[in-house]
Amino acid sequence: MINLQIILAVFFCVAAFEICRSEIAKSKTAFRTARYLVALLWHWSIPFVLGCLAASVISLMGIQQGLMQVTDVLDEAIQQAVQACGVVEQPPDSRSPPVSGAGLPGAGSGGETG
């Protein structure tokens, strides 16, 4: 948006210069109009530049705050993922039952019949 404002300001300056140059050649009345346009351009150029600077500063501050918030949210999400995937520090209290050989193929259960 700021680039568009700068382009419009340059076009306005070029147009004012061309009007001044062409009108000066015509007559003294046109010279007054051209002087008026140049004076108008001069008086409005300072507030325009100050406004562009203020808008740039405010935009950059907003972008910086947005990036800081995104960074905070990303850090929090990474911490939650690390905690969810982390290893439990204490082993469970109950022990798992021993594995019996009954379910394994080729293992005898002791009561084999031949």
TORNU-283963 format. One record per atom (N, C-alpha, C): chain; x, y, z; atom name; residue in three letters; residue number from 1. Coordinates in Angstrom, 2 decimals. Layout:
BEGIN
<mol A, c1 X, c2 Y, c3 Z, atom CA, type ALA, seq NUM>
...
% end
This chain:
BEGIN
<mol A, c1 0.82, c2 -1.18, c3 0.00, atom N, type MET, seq 1>
<mol A, c1 0.00, c2 0.00, c3 0.00, atom CA, type MET, seq 1>
<mol A, c1 0.87, c2 1.25, c3 0.00, atom C, type MET, seq 1>
<mol A, c1 1.97, c2 1.20, c3 0.70, atom N, type ILE, seq 2>
<mol A, c1 2.86, c2 2.34, c3 0.74, atom CA, type ILE, seq 2>
<mol A, c1 3.50, c2 2.55, c3 -0.63, atom C, type ILE, seq 2>
<mol A, c1 3.82, c2 1.45, c3 -1.31, atom N, type ASN, seq 3>
<mol A, c1 4.39, c2 1.57, c3 -2.65, atom CA, type ASN, seq 3>
<mol A, c1 3.42, c2 2.26, c3 -3.59, atom C, type ASN, seq 3>
<mol A, c1 2.14, c2 1.97, c3 -3.47, atom N, type LEU, seq 4>
<mol A, c1 1.13, c2 2.61, c3 -4.29, atom CA, type LEU, seq 4>
<mol A, c1 1.07, c2 4.10, c3 -4.00, atom C, type LEU, seq 4>
<mol A, c1 1.18, c2 4.48, c3 -2.74, atom N, type GLN, seq 5>
<mol A, c1 1.17, c2 5.89, c3 -2.37, atom CA, type GLN, seq 5>
<mol A, c1 2.39, c2 6.61, c3 -2.95, atom C, type GLN, seq 5>
<mol A, c1 3.52, c2 5.96, c3 -2.91, atom N, type ILE, seq 6>
<mol A, c1 4.74, c2 6.58, c3 -3.45, atom CA, type ILE, seq 6>
<mol A, c1 4.61, c2 6.75, c3 -4.96, atom C, type ILE, seq 6>
<mol A, c1 4.08, c2 5.73, c3 -5.63, atom N, type ILE, seq 7>
<mol A, c1 3.90, c2 5.83, c3 -7.08, atom CA, type ILE, seq 7>
<mol A, c1 2.93, c2 6.95, c3 -7.43, atom C, type ILE, seq 7>
<mol A, c1 1.83, c2 7.05, c3 -6.68, atom N, type LEU, seq 8>
<mol A, c1 0.88, c2 8.13, c3 -6.93, atom CA, type LEU, seq 8>
<mol A, c1 1.50, c2 9.50, c3 -6.68, atom C, type LEU, seq 8>
<mol A, c1 2.33, c2 9.61, c3 -5.67, atom N, type ALA, seq 9>
<mol A, c1 2.99, c2 10.89, c3 -5.39, atom CA, type ALA, seq 9>
<mol A, c1 3.94, c2 11.26, c3 -6.51, atom C, type ALA, seq 9>
<mol A, c1 4.68, c2 10.29, c3 -7.04, atom N, type VAL, seq 10>
<mol A, c1 5.59, c2 10.56, c3 -8.15, atom CA, type VAL, seq 10>
<mol A, c1 4.80, c2 11.00, c3 -9.38, atom C, type VAL, seq 10>
<mol A, c1 3.71, c2 10.31, c3 -9.68, atom N, type PHE, seq 11>
<mol A, c1 2.88, c2 10.70, c3 -10.82, atom CA, type PHE, seq 11>
<mol A, c1 2.32, c2 12.10, c3 -10.63, atom C, type PHE, seq 11>
<mol A, c1 1.93, c2 12.44, c3 -9.42, atom N, type PHE, seq 12>
<mol A, c1 1.40, c2 13.77, c3 -9.15, atom CA, type PHE, seq 12>
<mol A, c1 2.49, c2 14.83, c3 -9.35, atom C, type PHE, seq 12>
<mol A, c1 3.70, c2 14.52, c3 -8.91, atom N, type CYS, seq 13>
<mol A, c1 4.81, c2 15.45, c3 -9.10, atom CA, type CYS, seq 13>
<mol A, c1 5.11, c2 15.66, c3 -10.59, atom C, type CYS, seq 13>
<mol A, c1 5.14, c2 14.58, c3 -11.34, atom N, type VAL, seq 14>
<mol A, c1 5.41, c2 14.68, c3 -12.77, atom CA, type VAL, seq 14>
<mol A, c1 4.30, c2 15.45, c3 -13.47, atom C, type VAL, seq 14>
<mol A, c1 3.06, c2 15.18, c3 -13.09, atom N, type ALA, seq 15>
<mol A, c1 1.94, c2 15.88, c3 -13.71, atom CA, type ALA, seq 15>
<mol A, c1 1.99, c2 17.37, c3 -13.39, atom C, type ALA, seq 15>
<mol A, c1 2.31, c2 17.70, c3 -12.14, atom N, type ALA, seq 16>
<mol A, c1 2.40, c2 19.11, c3 -11.76, atom CA, type ALA, seq 16>
<mol A, c1 3.53, c2 19.80, c3 -12.52, atom C, type ALA, seq 16>
<mol A, c1 4.64, c2 19.12, c3 -12.67, atom N, type PHE, seq 17>
<mol A, c1 5.76, c2 19.70, c3 -13.41, atom CA, type PHE, seq 17>
<mol A, c1 5.40, c2 19.93, c3 -14.87, atom C, type PHE, seq 17>
<mol A, c1 4.75, c2 18.95, c3 -15.48, atom N, type GLU, seq 18>
<mol A, c1 4.35, c2 19.09, c3 -16.88, atom CA, type GLU, seq 18>
<mol A, c1 3.32, c2 20.21, c3 -17.06, atom C, type GLU, seq 18>
<mol A, c1 2.40, c2 20.31, c3 -16.12, atom N, type ILE, seq 19>
<mol A, c1 1.41, c2 21.39, c3 -16.19, atom CA, type ILE, seq 19>
<mol A, c1 2.12, c2 22.73, c3 -16.07, atom C, type ILE, seq 19>
<mol A, c1 3.04, c2 22.81, c3 -15.15, atom N, type CYS, seq 20>
<mol A, c1 3.78, c2 24.07, c3 -14.97, atom CA, type CYS, seq 20>
<mol A, c1 4.54, c2 24.44, c3 -16.24, atom C, type CYS, seq 20>
<mol A, c1 5.23, c2 23.47, c3 -16.80, atom N, type ARG, seq 21>
<mol A, c1 6.04, c2 23.73, c3 -17.98, atom CA, type ARG, seq 21>
<mol A, c1 5.19, c2 24.14, c3 -19.19, atom C, type ARG, seq 21>
<mol A, c1 4.08, c2 23.46, c3 -19.38, atom N, type SER, seq 22>
<mol A, c1 3.25, c2 23.78, c3 -20.53, atom CA, type SER, seq 22>
<mol A, c1 2.46, c2 25.07, c3 -20.33, atom C, type SER, seq 22>
<mol A, c1 2.04, c2 25.29, c3 -19.11, atom N, type GLU, seq 23>
<mol A, c1 1.24, c2 26.48, c3 -18.85, atom CA, type GLU, seq 23>
<mol A, c1 2.08, c2 27.74, c3 -18.81, atom C, type GLU, seq 23>
<mol A, c1 3.31, c2 27.64, c3 -18.39, atom N, type ILE, seq 24>
<mol A, c1 4.17, c2 28.82, c3 -18.35, atom CA, type ILE, seq 24>
<mol A, c1 4.37, c2 29.36, c3 -19.75, atom C, type ILE, seq 24>
<mol A, c1 4.46, c2 28.47, c3 -20.68, atom N, type ALA, seq 25>
<mol A, c1 4.67, c2 28.90, c3 -22.07, atom CA, type ALA, seq 25>
<mol A, c1 3.43, c2 29.59, c3 -22.64, atom C, type ALA, seq 25>
<mol A, c1 2.25, c2 29.35, c3 -22.10, atom N, type LYS, seq 26>
<mol A, c1 1.02, c2 29.89, c3 -22.68, atom CA, type LYS, seq 26>
<mol A, c1 0.79, c2 31.36, c3 -22.29, atom C, type LYS, seq 26>
<mol A, c1 0.68, c2 31.61, c3 -21.00, atom N, type SER, seq 27>
<mol A, c1 0.37, c2 32.99, c3 -20.60, atom CA, type SER, seq 27>
<mol A, c1 0.66, c2 33.20, c3 -19.13, atom C, type SER, seq 27>
<mol A, c1 0.49, c2 34.45, c3 -18.71, atom N, type LYS, seq 28>
<mol A, c1 0.75, c2 34.76, c3 -17.30, atom CA, type LYS, seq 28>
<mol A, c1 -0.35, c2 34.21, c3 -16.41, atom C, type LYS, seq 28>
<mol A, c1 -1.57, c2 34.12, c3 -16.89, atom N, type THR, seq 29>
<mol A, c1 -2.65, c2 33.56, c3 -16.08, atom CA, type THR, seq 29>
<mol A, c1 -2.40, c2 32.09, c3 -15.82, atom C, type THR, seq 29>
<mol A, c1 -1.95, c2 31.40, c3 -16.82, atom N, type ALA, seq 30>
<mol A, c1 -1.60, c2 29.99, c3 -16.66, atom CA, type ALA, seq 30>
<mol A, c1 -0.41, c2 29.85, c3 -15.71, atom C, type ALA, seq 30>
<mol A, c1 0.48, c2 30.83, c3 -15.73, atom N, type PHE, seq 31>
<mol A, c1 1.62, c2 30.80, c3 -14.82, atom CA, type PHE, seq 31>
<mol A, c1 1.14, c2 30.83, c3 -13.37, atom C, type PHE, seq 31>
<mol A, c1 0.11, c2 31.62, c3 -13.10, atom N, type ARG, seq 32>
<mol A, c1 -0.43, c2 31.66, c3 -11.73, atom CA, type ARG, seq 32>
<mol A, c1 -1.01, c2 30.31, c3 -11.34, atom C, type ARG, seq 32>
<mol A, c1 -1.69, c2 29.65, c3 -12.27, atom N, type THR, seq 33>
<mol A, c1 -2.25, c2 28.33, c3 -11.98, atom CA, type THR, seq 33>
<mol A, c1 -1.14, c2 27.33, c3 -11.72, atom C, type THR, seq 33>
<mol A, c1 -0.12, c2 27.39, c3 -12.53, atom N, type ALA, seq 34>
<mol A, c1 1.00, c2 26.47, c3 -12.34, atom CA, type ALA, seq 34>
<mol A, c1 1.70, c2 26.72, c3 -11.02, atom C, type ALA, seq 34>
<mol A, c1 1.89, c2 27.98, c3 -10.68, atom N, type ARG, seq 35>
<mol A, c1 2.51, c2 28.31, c3 -9.39, atom CA, type ARG, seq 35>
<mol A, c1 1.65, c2 27.81, c3 -8.25, atom C, type ARG, seq 35>
<mol A, c1 0.34, c2 27.93, c3 -8.42, atom N, type TYR, seq 36>
<mol A, c1 -0.58, c2 27.44, c3 -7.38, atom CA, type TYR, seq 36>
<mol A, c1 -0.44, c2 25.93, c3 -7.21, atom C, type TYR, seq 36>
<mol A, c1 -0.36, c2 25.19, c3 -8.31, atom N, type LEU, seq 37>
<mol A, c1 -0.23, c2 23.74, c3 -8.22, atom CA, type LEU, seq 37>
<mol A, c1 1.10, c2 23.33, c3 -7.60, atom C, type LEU, seq 37>
<mol A, c1 2.16, c2 24.03, c3 -7.95, atom N, type VAL, seq 38>
<mol A, c1 3.46, c2 23.72, c3 -7.34, atom CA, type VAL, seq 38>
<mol A, c1 3.44, c2 24.04, c3 -5.85, atom C, type VAL, seq 38>
<mol A, c1 2.85, c2 25.16, c3 -5.49, atom N, type ALA, seq 39>
<mol A, c1 2.74, c2 25.51, c3 -4.07, atom CA, type ALA, seq 39>
<mol A, c1 1.89, c2 24.49, c3 -3.32, atom C, type ALA, seq 39>
<mol A, c1 0.82, c2 24.05, c3 -3.96, atom N, type LEU, seq 40>
<mol A, c1 -0.03, c2 23.03, c3 -3.34, atom CA, type LEU, seq 40>
<mol A, c1 0.74, c2 21.73, c3 -3.15, atom C, type LEU, seq 40>
<mol A, c1 1.50, c2 21.35, c3 -4.17, atom N, type LEU, seq 41>
<mol A, c1 2.32, c2 20.15, c3 -4.06, atom CA, type LEU, seq 41>
<mol A, c1 3.34, c2 20.29, c3 -2.94, atom C, type LEU, seq 41>
<mol A, c1 3.98, c2 21.44, c3 -2.82, atom N, type TRP, seq 42>
<mol A, c1 4.97, c2 21.66, c3 -1.78, atom CA, type TRP, seq 42>
<mol A, c1 4.34, c2 21.60, c3 -0.39, atom C, type TRP, seq 42>
<mol A, c1 3.19, c2 22.22, c3 -0.23, atom N, type HIS, seq 43>
<mol A, c1 2.56, c2 22.25, c3 1.09, atom CA, type HIS, seq 43>
<mol A, c1 2.03, c2 20.88, c3 1.51, atom C, type HIS, seq 43>
<mol A, c1 1.65, c2 20.05, c3 0.56, atom N, type TRP, seq 44>
<mol A, c1 1.12, c2 18.74, c3 0.91, atom CA, type TRP, seq 44>
<mol A, c1 2.17, c2 17.63, c3 0.87, atom C, type TRP, seq 44>
<mol A, c1 3.35, c2 17.92, c3 0.40, atom N, type SER, seq 45>
<mol A, c1 4.37, c2 16.88, c3 0.33, atom CA, type SER, seq 45>
<mol A, c1 4.91, c2 16.51, c3 1.72, atom C, type SER, seq 45>
<mol A, c1 5.09, c2 17.50, c3 2.58, atom N, type ILE, seq 46>
<mol A, c1 5.62, c2 17.23, c3 3.93, atom CA, type ILE, seq 46>
<mol A, c1 4.65, c2 16.38, c3 4.74, atom C, type ILE, seq 46>
<mol A, c1 3.35, c2 16.73, c3 4.83, atom N, type PRO, seq 47>
<mol A, c1 2.43, c2 15.83, c3 5.55, atom CA, type PRO, seq 47>
<mol A, c1 2.32, c2 14.45, c3 4.91, atom C, type PRO, seq 47>
<mol A, c1 2.43, c2 14.38, c3 3.59, atom N, type PHE, seq 48>
<mol A, c1 2.38, c2 13.08, c3 2.91, atom CA, type PHE, seq 48>
<mol A, c1 3.56, c2 12.21, c3 3.33, atom C, type PHE, seq 48>
<mol A, c1 4.75, c2 12.78, c3 3.34, atom N, type VAL, seq 49>
<mol A, c1 5.94, c2 12.02, c3 3.72, atom CA, type VAL, seq 49>
<mol A, c1 5.85, c2 11.62, c3 5.19, atom C, type VAL, seq 49>
<mol A, c1 5.43, c2 12.52, c3 6.05, atom N, type LEU, seq 50>
<mol A, c1 5.29, c2 12.19, c3 7.47, atom CA, type LEU, seq 50>
<mol A, c1 4.24, c2 11.11, c3 7.69, atom C, type LEU, seq 50>
<mol A, c1 3.16, c2 11.17, c3 6.93, atom N, type GLY, seq 51>
<mol A, c1 2.13, c2 10.14, c3 7.03, atom CA, type GLY, seq 51>
<mol A, c1 2.63, c2 8.79, c3 6.58, atom C, type GLY, seq 51>
<mol A, c1 3.42, c2 8.77, c3 5.50, atom N, type CYS, seq 52>
<mol A, c1 4.01, c2 7.51, c3 5.03, atom CA, type CYS, seq 52>
<mol A, c1 4.95, c2 6.93, c3 6.08, atom C, type CYS, seq 52>
<mol A, c1 5.75, c2 7.77, c3 6.69, atom N, type LEU, seq 53>
<mol A, c1 6.67, c2 7.29, c3 7.73, atom CA, type LEU, seq 53>
<mol A, c1 5.90, c2 6.74, c3 8.93, atom C, type LEU, seq 53>
<mol A, c1 4.86, c2 7.45, c3 9.36, atom N, type ALA, seq 54>
<mol A, c1 4.07, c2 6.98, c3 10.50, atom CA, type ALA, seq 54>
<mol A, c1 3.38, c2 5.66, c3 10.18, atom C, type ALA, seq 54>
<mol A, c1 2.83, c2 5.55, c3 8.97, atom N, type ALA, seq 55>
<mol A, c1 2.18, c2 4.30, c3 8.59, atom CA, type ALA, seq 55>
<mol A, c1 3.18, c2 3.15, c3 8.53, atom C, type ALA, seq 55>
<mol A, c1 4.38, c2 3.43, c3 8.06, atom N, type SER, seq 56>
<mol A, c1 5.41, c2 2.39, c3 8.00, atom CA, type SER, seq 56>
<mol A, c1 5.80, c2 1.91, c3 9.40, atom C, type SER, seq 56>
<mol A, c1 5.98, c2 2.86, c3 10.31, atom N, type VAL, seq 57>
<mol A, c1 6.37, c2 2.49, c3 11.67, atom CA, type VAL, seq 57>
<mol A, c1 5.27, c2 1.67, c3 12.33, atom C, type VAL, seq 57>
<mol A, c1 4.03, c2 2.10, c3 12.18, atom N, type ILE, seq 58>
<mol A, c1 2.92, c2 1.37, c3 12.80, atom CA, type ILE, seq 58>
<mol A, c1 2.78, c2 -0.02, c3 12.18, atom C, type ILE, seq 58>
<mol A, c1 2.95, c2 -0.12, c3 10.87, atom N, type SER, seq 59>
<mol A, c1 2.86, c2 -1.43, c3 10.21, atom CA, type SER, seq 59>
<mol A, c1 3.97, c2 -2.35, c3 10.69, atom C, type SER, seq 59>
<mol A, c1 5.19, c2 -1.84, c3 10.79, atom N, type LEU, seq 60>
<mol A, c1 6.30, c2 -2.67, c3 11.25, atom CA, type LEU, seq 60>
<mol A, c1 6.11, c2 -3.13, c3 12.69, atom C, type LEU, seq 60>
<mol A, c1 5.57, c2 -2.25, c3 13.53, atom N, type MET, seq 61>
<mol A, c1 5.31, c2 -2.65, c3 14.91, atom CA, type MET, seq 61>
<mol A, c1 4.25, c2 -3.75, c3 14.96, atom C, type MET, seq 61>
<mol A, c1 3.22, c2 -3.63, c3 14.14, atom N, type GLY, seq 62>
<mol A, c1 2.19, c2 -4.67, c3 14.10, atom CA, type GLY, seq 62>
<mol A, c1 2.73, c2 -5.99, c3 13.61, atom C, type GLY, seq 62>
<mol A, c1 3.57, c2 -5.95, c3 12.59, atom N, type ILE, seq 63>
<mol A, c1 4.18, c2 -7.17, c3 12.07, atom CA, type ILE, seq 63>
<mol A, c1 5.07, c2 -7.81, c3 13.12, atom C, type ILE, seq 63>
<mol A, c1 5.84, c2 -6.98, c3 13.84, atom N, type GLN, seq 64>
<mol A, c1 6.73, c2 -7.50, c3 14.88, atom CA, type GLN, seq 64>
<mol A, c1 5.93, c2 -8.17, c3 15.99, atom C, type GLN, seq 64>
<mol A, c1 4.84, c2 -7.55, c3 16.43, atom N, type GLN, seq 65>
<mol A, c1 4.02, c2 -8.15, c3 17.48, atom CA, type GLN, seq 65>
<mol A, c1 3.39, c2 -9.45, c3 17.00, atom C, type GLN, seq 65>
<mol A, c1 2.95, c2 -9.47, c3 15.76, atom N, type GLY, seq 66>
<mol A, c1 2.37, c2 -10.69, c3 15.21, atom CA, type GLY, seq 66>
<mol A, c1 3.38, c2 -11.82, c3 15.17, atom C, type GLY, seq 66>
<mol A, c1 4.60, c2 -11.51, c3 14.76, atom N, type LEU, seq 67>
<mol A, c1 5.64, c2 -12.55, c3 14.72, atom CA, type LEU, seq 67>
<mol A, c1 5.99, c2 -13.04, c3 16.11, atom C, type LEU, seq 67>
<mol A, c1 5.99, c2 -12.14, c3 17.08, atom N, type MET, seq 68>
<mol A, c1 6.27, c2 -12.56, c3 18.46, atom CA, type MET, seq 68>
<mol A, c1 5.17, c2 -13.49, c3 18.97, atom C, type MET, seq 68>
<mol A, c1 3.91, c2 -13.20, c3 18.64, atom N, type GLN, seq 69>
<mol A, c1 2.81, c2 -14.06, c3 19.07, atom CA, type GLN, seq 69>
<mol A, c1 2.89, c2 -15.42, c3 18.39, atom C, type GLN, seq 69>
<mol A, c1 3.23, c2 -15.43, c3 17.11, atom N, type VAL, seq 70>
<mol A, c1 3.36, c2 -16.71, c3 16.40, atom CA, type VAL, seq 70>
<mol A, c1 4.51, c2 -17.51, c3 17.00, atom C, type VAL, seq 70>
<mol A, c1 5.60, c2 -16.86, c3 17.35, atom N, type THR, seq 71>
<mol A, c1 6.73, c2 -17.56, c3 17.96, atom CA, type THR, seq 71>
<mol A, c1 6.34, c2 -18.15, c3 19.30, atom C, type THR, seq 71>
<mol A, c1 5.60, c2 -17.39, c3 20.11, atom N, type ASP, seq 72>
<mol A, c1 5.16, c2 -17.90, c3 21.41, atom CA, type ASP, seq 72>
<mol A, c1 4.24, c2 -19.10, c3 21.26, atom C, type ASP, seq 72>
<mol A, c1 3.31, c2 -19.03, c3 20.33, atom N, type VAL, seq 73>
<mol A, c1 2.38, c2 -20.14, c3 20.11, atom CA, type VAL, seq 73>
<mol A, c1 3.14, c2 -21.37, c3 19.60, atom C, type VAL, seq 73>
<mol A, c1 4.10, c2 -21.16, c3 18.71, atom N, type LEU, seq 74>
<mol A, c1 4.90, c2 -22.28, c3 18.19, atom CA, type LEU, seq 74>
<mol A, c1 5.72, c2 -22.92, c3 19.30, atom C, type LEU, seq 74>
<mol A, c1 6.34, c2 -22.11, c3 20.16, atom N, type ASP, seq 75>
<mol A, c1 7.11, c2 -22.67, c3 21.28, atom CA, type ASP, seq 75>
<mol A, c1 6.21, c2 -23.48, c3 22.21, atom C, type ASP, seq 75>
<mol A, c1 5.03, c2 -22.97, c3 22.49, atom N, type GLU, seq 76>
<mol A, c1 4.10, c2 -23.68, c3 23.37, atom CA, type GLU, seq 76>
<mol A, c1 3.66, c2 -25.01, c3 22.74, atom C, type GLU, seq 76>
<mol A, c1 3.39, c2 -24.99, c3 21.44, atom N, type ALA, seq 77>
<mol A, c1 2.98, c2 -26.22, c3 20.76, atom CA, type ALA, seq 77>
<mol A, c1 4.11, c2 -27.25, c3 20.76, atom C, type ALA, seq 77>
<mol A, c1 5.34, c2 -26.80, c3 20.56, atom N, type ILE, seq 78>
<mol A, c1 6.48, c2 -27.72, c3 20.59, atom CA, type ILE, seq 78>
<mol A, c1 6.65, c2 -28.30, c3 21.99, atom C, type ILE, seq 78>
<mol A, c1 6.51, c2 -27.48, c3 23.01, atom N, type GLN, seq 79>
<mol A, c1 6.63, c2 -27.99, c3 24.38, atom CA, type GLN, seq 79>
<mol A, c1 5.54, c2 -29.02, c3 24.69, atom C, type GLN, seq 79>
<mol A, c1 4.33, c2 -28.79, c3 24.24, atom N, type GLN, seq 80>
<mol A, c1 3.25, c2 -29.76, c3 24.46, atom CA, type GLN, seq 80>
<mol A, c1 3.54, c2 -31.06, c3 23.73, atom C, type GLN, seq 80>
<mol A, c1 4.07, c2 -30.96, c3 22.51, atom N, type ALA, seq 81>
<mol A, c1 4.40, c2 -32.17, c3 21.77, atom CA, type ALA, seq 81>
<mol A, c1 5.52, c2 -32.95, c3 22.45, atom C, type ALA, seq 81>
<mol A, c1 6.51, c2 -32.25, c3 22.98, atom N, type VAL, seq 82>
<mol A, c1 7.61, c2 -32.91, c3 23.69, atom CA, type VAL, seq 82>
<mol A, c1 7.09, c2 -33.59, c3 24.94, atom C, type VAL, seq 82>
<mol A, c1 6.20, c2 -32.93, c3 25.66, atom N, type GLN, seq 83>
<mol A, c1 5.65, c2 -33.53, c3 26.87, atom CA, type GLN, seq 83>
<mol A, c1 4.77, c2 -34.73, c3 26.54, atom C, type GLN, seq 83>
<mol A, c1 4.02, c2 -34.67, c3 25.45, atom N, type ALA, seq 84>
<mol A, c1 3.15, c2 -35.78, c3 25.09, atom CA, type ALA, seq 84>
<mol A, c1 3.96, c2 -36.99, c3 24.62, atom C, type ALA, seq 84>
<mol A, c1 5.08, c2 -36.77, c3 23.96, atom N, type CYS, seq 85>
<mol A, c1 5.89, c2 -37.87, c3 23.44, atom CA, type CYS, seq 85>
<mol A, c1 6.99, c2 -38.29, c3 24.40, atom C, type CYS, seq 85>
<mol A, c1 7.08, c2 -37.65, c3 25.52, atom N, type GLY, seq 86>
<mol A, c1 8.17, c2 -37.93, c3 26.45, atom CA, type GLY, seq 86>
<mol A, c1 8.04, c2 -39.30, c3 27.11, atom C, type GLY, seq 86>
<mol A, c1 9.15, c2 -39.78, c3 27.66, atom N, type VAL, seq 87>
<mol A, c1 9.20, c2 -41.06, c3 28.35, atom CA, type VAL, seq 87>
<mol A, c1 8.78, c2 -40.85, c3 29.80, atom C, type VAL, seq 87>
<mol A, c1 7.99, c2 -41.79, c3 30.32, atom N, type VAL, seq 88>
<mol A, c1 7.56, c2 -41.71, c3 31.71, atom CA, type VAL, seq 88>
<mol A, c1 8.78, c2 -41.96, c3 32.59, atom C, type VAL, seq 88>
<mol A, c1 8.97, c2 -41.12, c3 33.59, atom N, type GLU, seq 89>
<mol A, c1 10.17, c2 -41.23, c3 34.42, atom CA, type GLU, seq 89>
<mol A, c1 10.10, c2 -42.42, c3 35.38, atom C, type GLU, seq 89>
<mol A, c1 8.91, c2 -42.76, c3 35.89, atom N, type GLN, seq 90>
<mol A, c1 8.78, c2 -43.88, c3 36.83, atom CA, type GLN, seq 90>
<mol A, c1 8.12, c2 -45.05, c3 36.11, atom C, type GLN, seq 90>
<mol A, c1 8.64, c2 -46.25, c3 36.34, atom N, type PRO, seq 91>
<mol A, c1 8.00, c2 -47.42, c3 35.72, atom CA, type PRO, seq 91>
<mol A, c1 6.64, c2 -47.68, c3 36.38, atom C, type PRO, seq 91>
<mol A, c1 5.77, c2 -48.40, c3 35.70, atom N, type PRO, seq 92>
<mol A, c1 4.47, c2 -48.70, c3 36.31, atom CA, type PRO, seq 92>
<mol A, c1 4.65, c2 -49.55, c3 37.57, atom C, type PRO, seq 92>
<mol A, c1 3.69, c2 -49.46, c3 38.49, atom N, type ASP, seq 93>
<mol A, c1 3.77, c2 -50.18, c3 39.77, atom CA, type ASP, seq 93>
<mol A, c1 3.59, c2 -51.68, c3 39.61, atom C, type ASP, seq 93>
<mol A, c1 2.67, c2 -52.11, c3 38.77, atom N, type SER, seq 94>
<mol A, c1 2.41, c2 -53.55, c3 38.64, atom CA, type SER, seq 94>
<mol A, c1 3.28, c2 -54.13, c3 37.54, atom C, type SER, seq 94>
<mol A, c1 3.70, c2 -55.34, c3 37.74, atom N, type ARG, seq 95>
<mol A, c1 4.50, c2 -56.01, c3 36.74, atom CA, type ARG, seq 95>
<mol A, c1 3.58, c2 -56.74, c3 35.77, atom C, type ARG, seq 95>
<mol A, c1 4.04, c2 -56.87, c3 34.55, atom N, type SER, seq 96>
<mol A, c1 3.23, c2 -57.59, c3 33.56, atom CA, type SER, seq 96>
<mol A, c1 3.32, c2 -59.09, c3 33.84, atom C, type SER, seq 96>
<mol A, c1 2.27, c2 -59.81, c3 33.48, atom N, type PRO, seq 97>
<mol A, c1 2.30, c2 -61.27, c3 33.75, atom CA, type PRO, seq 97>
<mol A, c1 3.35, c2 -61.95, c3 32.88, atom C, type PRO, seq 97>
<mol A, c1 3.91, c2 -63.05, c3 33.35, atom N, type PRO, seq 98>
<mol A, c1 4.93, c2 -63.75, c3 32.58, atom CA, type PRO, seq 98>
<mol A, c1 4.32, c2 -64.35, c3 31.31, atom C, type PRO, seq 98>
<mol A, c1 5.14, c2 -64.48, c3 30.31, atom N, type VAL, seq 99>
<mol A, c1 4.70, c2 -65.03, c3 29.04, atom CA, type VAL, seq 99>
<mol A, c1 4.69, c2 -66.55, c3 29.16, atom C, type VAL, seq 99>
<mol A, c1 3.57, c2 -67.18, c3 28.79, atom N, type SER, seq 100>
<mol A, c1 3.50, c2 -68.64, c3 28.81, atom CA, type SER, seq 100>
<mol A, c1 3.83, c2 -69.17, c3 27.43, atom C, type SER, seq 100>
<mol A, c1 4.28, c2 -70.35, c3 27.33, atom N, type GLY, seq 101>
<mol A, c1 4.65, c2 -70.95, c3 26.07, atom CA, type GLY, seq 101>
<mol A, c1 3.49, c2 -71.57, c3 25.34, atom C, type GLY, seq 101>
<mol A, c1 2.25, c2 -71.49, c3 25.86, atom N, type ALA, seq 102>
<mol A, c1 1.11, c2 -72.17, c3 25.25, atom CA, type ALA, seq 102>
<mol A, c1 0.75, c2 -71.55, c3 23.91, atom C, type ALA, seq 102>
<mol A, c1 0.92, c2 -70.26, c3 23.75, atom N, type GLY, seq 103>
<mol A, c1 0.49, c2 -69.62, c3 22.52, atom CA, type GLY, seq 103>
<mol A, c1 1.53, c2 -69.62, c3 21.44, atom C, type GLY, seq 103>
<mol A, c1 2.74, c2 -70.03, c3 21.75, atom N, type LEU, seq 104>
<mol A, c1 3.80, c2 -69.99, c3 20.76, atom CA, type LEU, seq 104>
<mol A, c1 3.77, c2 -71.22, c3 19.88, atom C, type LEU, seq 104>
<mol A, c1 3.97, c2 -71.12, c3 18.58, atom N, type PRO, seq 105>
<mol A, c1 3.98, c2 -72.29, c3 17.72, atom CA, type PRO, seq 105>
<mol A, c1 5.24, c2 -73.13, c3 17.95, atom C, type PRO, seq 105>
<mol A, c1 5.09, c2 -74.41, c3 17.96, atom N, type GLY, seq 106>
<mol A, c1 6.22, c2 -75.32, c3 18.13, atom CA, type GLY, seq 106>
<mol A, c1 6.65, c2 -75.50, c3 19.56, atom C, type GLY, seq 106>
<mol A, c1 6.01, c2 -74.82, c3 20.47, atom N, type ALA, seq 107>
<mol A, c1 6.39, c2 -74.98, c3 21.87, atom CA, type ALA, seq 107>
<mol A, c1 5.48, c2 -76.01, c3 22.50, atom C, type ALA, seq 107>
<mol A, c1 6.02, c2 -76.89, c3 23.23, atom N, type GLY, seq 108>
<mol A, c1 5.21, c2 -77.92, c3 23.88, atom CA, type GLY, seq 108>
<mol A, c1 4.63, c2 -77.39, c3 25.19, atom C, type GLY, seq 108>
<mol A, c1 3.45, c2 -77.90, c3 25.54, atom N, type SER, seq 109>
<mol A, c1 2.83, c2 -77.44, c3 26.77, atom CA, type SER, seq 109>
<mol A, c1 3.04, c2 -78.45, c3 27.88, atom C, type SER, seq 109>
<mol A, c1 3.81, c2 -79.46, c3 27.62, atom N, type GLY, seq 110>
<mol A, c1 4.09, c2 -80.46, c3 28.65, atom CA, type GLY, seq 110>
<mol A, c1 3.19, c2 -81.66, c3 28.54, atom C, type GLY, seq 110>
<mol A, c1 1.99, c2 -81.56, c3 28.01, atom N, type GLY, seq 111>
<mol A, c1 1.08, c2 -82.70, c3 27.90, atom CA, type GLY, seq 111>
<mol A, c1 0.96, c2 -83.15, c3 26.47, atom C, type GLY, seq 111>
<mol A, c1 2.06, c2 -83.36, c3 25.83, atom N, type GLU, seq 112>
<mol A, c1 2.04, c2 -83.73, c3 24.41, atom CA, type GLU, seq 112>
<mol A, c1 1.62, c2 -85.19, c3 24.26, atom C, type GLU, seq 112>
<mol A, c1 0.83, c2 -85.39, c3 23.24, atom N, type THR, seq 113>
<mol A, c1 0.46, c2 -86.77, c3 22.93, atom CA, type THR, seq 113>
<mol A, c1 1.04, c2 -87.12, c3 21.56, atom C, type THR, seq 113>
<mol A, c1 1.47, c2 -88.27, c3 21.43, atom N, type GLY, seq 114>
<mol A, c1 2.22, c2 -88.65, c3 20.30, atom CA, type GLY, seq 114>
<mol A, c1 1.61, c2 -89.51, c3 19.36, atom C, type GLY, seq 114>
% end
